[in-house]
């Protein structure tokens, strides 16, 4: 859909479809539609479309806002209070220049997720809790127009033949859209916002996600080139922790990142290659999977391979990469516990190569060094919980040795045992005895 068609869709949208936003009167809705019609009639569809193509969005909004104020000064809009005039102006400009009712949620850094559940139902997550939005989508056309604005620049579309689409906004926010051909309450859109406010382990410590001594241990693990997997549930902070761990990689190392939707940031690292999977085009061609990228990464002379998430057959390739000299690789996966994470790794690896379970477990035991768990609790807090060492069992298979545990009731972390990599790093000279002894003295009450 062209810019001209989008503006025309905004201008001609029926006002009686769906239900009014919460707390908004029918008169308010009518006046808002009148303002939209007046704005388009006064400037012309072609002029507005041309502005959107050639001028930055903030500048277009500023110019259109002046016209809106002139229109609102007319007697027809005299019943509106000043605050209502500002609200109506913002809503009309959000529709024409942005993403409608979700524009202000996208601009709000405290919002981490946005969920459109069809007409009249819009929710968002803030501080780990879901809230209902006051402004909602009033028609299916309004939702489809926003979806089109997201997908059109990517050469993607949502229709009967493509009812499920994954995409991302220019800033990296992940978008999942479901057509009303399979979503019974209308088109559904879920947007996972990427936050660049948390870019280091120190910031996670400030937020209370883990204590400083735990963060120090994780930093040492990255420096010592331990192969680390971060596991947890949806929204538990896996990618955030992975990004923080990645900042500990030395600037003299070459990093290849592989993601389904680019979220990792390496703004201060000089040698990073960022690869992103690509879905099939409208014609059904050109798909590049995570597995394709993992295989190709091995030909790019990486010191470290960072896979945003293992979720399928690429798992076997990631394990083989860890086993063939690419130590210090990092990845994430969905799991509710450390034991579940191992089971999922086995299952996903078998998608990629039909090997006996015991062979795959041997691969996992020799490839993976540490398994870190993250969790999100009902009150919205996120914690980096347990840390386990991964090794071979005495009778084969995978053995997990828990080194750090977290008690949800007390909110305290406990050091159960010192990870073996600390002593190994001491012997190799990667860590100095002074810094390790300082850490051990600090930890002695916890390990007692």
Residue, then its C-alpha position, 0 to 999 in steps of 0.5 A: x500500500x502506498x503512502x497516498x493509499x495509507x493516508x486515504x485509508x485514514x481519511x475514509x475509515x468508517x467511524x461506526x466500526x468497533x467500539x469507542x475508546x474507553x472513557x471517550x464520548x461519541x462526540x469526541x470520536x465524531x470531532x476527531x473524525x471531523x478533524x481528520x477529514x478537515x485536515x486532509x481536505x485542506x491540505x490534500x491527499x497528494x500533499x500529505x503523501x508527498x510530505x511523508x515521502x520526502x520529509x522526516x516524520x517529526x517535521x511532518x507532524x510539526x507542520x500538520x499540527x499547525x494546520x490542526x490548531x487552525x482547524x480547531x480554532x473554528x467554532x465547530x470544535x468550540x466544545x473541546x477543552x484545551x487538553x482534549x484538543x491536544x489529545x485529538x491532534x495527537x491521535x489524528x497525527x499518530x494515525x496519519x504519520x505513525x502507528x495509530x493508538x500504539x505510537x505513544x506506547x512505542x515512544x514510551x521507554x517504560x513499555x516493554x511489550x505491546x499487544x493488540x487483541x483485535x478491535x477494542x482491546x489493546x494491552x501493554x507491559x510495563x515493569x513486568x505487569x500487563x495493563x490495559x491501554x486507554x486508546x484502542x483500535x476502533x476498526x479492523x482497517x486501522x489495525x491492518x493499516x498499521x500492520x502494512x506500515x510495518x511490513x511494507x518496507x520489508x517486502x512482507x504482507x499479511x493476508x490469507x496465504x500468509x496469516x502468520x508473519x514475523x518482522x521487526x521495526x527499524x529500531x529492532x523491535x520484534x513484531x508478530x502479526x496474526x491475520x483474522x483468518x485464524x485469529x477469531x477476535x480480529x487481527x492480533x499484533x504483538x510487539x516486543x520492544x528492544x531496550x538499550x537501557x540495559x547494556x552491561x552487567x553493572x546495570x543489571x546489578x543496579x536493577x537488582x537482577x543479580x548481586x555484584x559478586x555473581x556478575x563478577x563471576x559471569x564476567x570471568x566466565x566470558x573472559x575465560x572463554x566458557x561456552x555459556x547458555x542462558x535459559x528461561x521463560x518468555x520475557x525473563x530477560x535472556x536476551x538482555x543478559x546475553x547482551x550484557x555478557x557479550x560486552x565482556x568479550x575482548x575488543x581483540x576478538x572477532x564476533x559473529x552474531x546470529x539472530x532471528x531478529x537483530x537485538x544484540x548491540x555491540x556499539x563499542x566493539x570494533x570487529x562484529x559481524x551481525x547476521x539476521x535470518x530472513x523469512x521467505x519473500x511474498x513469492x515464497x523464495x529467499x528464506x535464510x534460516x538460523x541454521x544456514x547462518x550458523x553453518x556460514x559463520x564457521x567460514x567467517x573466521x569467528x573467535x566467538x559465535x553468539x546465537x540469539x536463540x536456539x529454537x530448532x535444528x540449528x542447535x546441533x550446528x551450534x553444539x558442533x561449533x562449540x566442539x570445534x574450537x569456537x570456545x566462548x560461544x553464547x546462546x539462549x533457549x527457552x526452558x523452565x529449569x536447568x534440567x528442562x534446558x538439557x532436555x530441550x537441547x537434546x530434542x532440538x538437536x535431534x531435529x537437525x540430526x537423527x542421532x541417538x540420545x546418548x550421542x547428543x548428550x555427549x555432544x552437549x556435555x563436551x560443548x557446553x560449560x555453563x548454564x545460567x537460568x533467568x526468571x520473571x516472577x508474578x510481581x514483574x521482577x526479573x532475576x538471574x537465578x541459578x548457575x550450573x556447570x555442565x559436564x559428563x556424568x560418571x555413567x555417561x549423559x549430562x551432569x549438572x553441578x549447581x554452583x549458585x542458587x536463588x531463593x525466591x522467598x528470601x530473595x537471596x543468592x547462595x554460592x554452593x560451590x566455586x565453579x571449576x573454571x576459576x581455578x583453571x583460569x588461575x593456572x592459565x594466568x587469565x585471572x590473577x591470584x589477587x583478584x580471585x582471593x579478594x573475591x573468595x574472601x568476599x564469598x567465604x560467608x556465602x560458601x560456608 
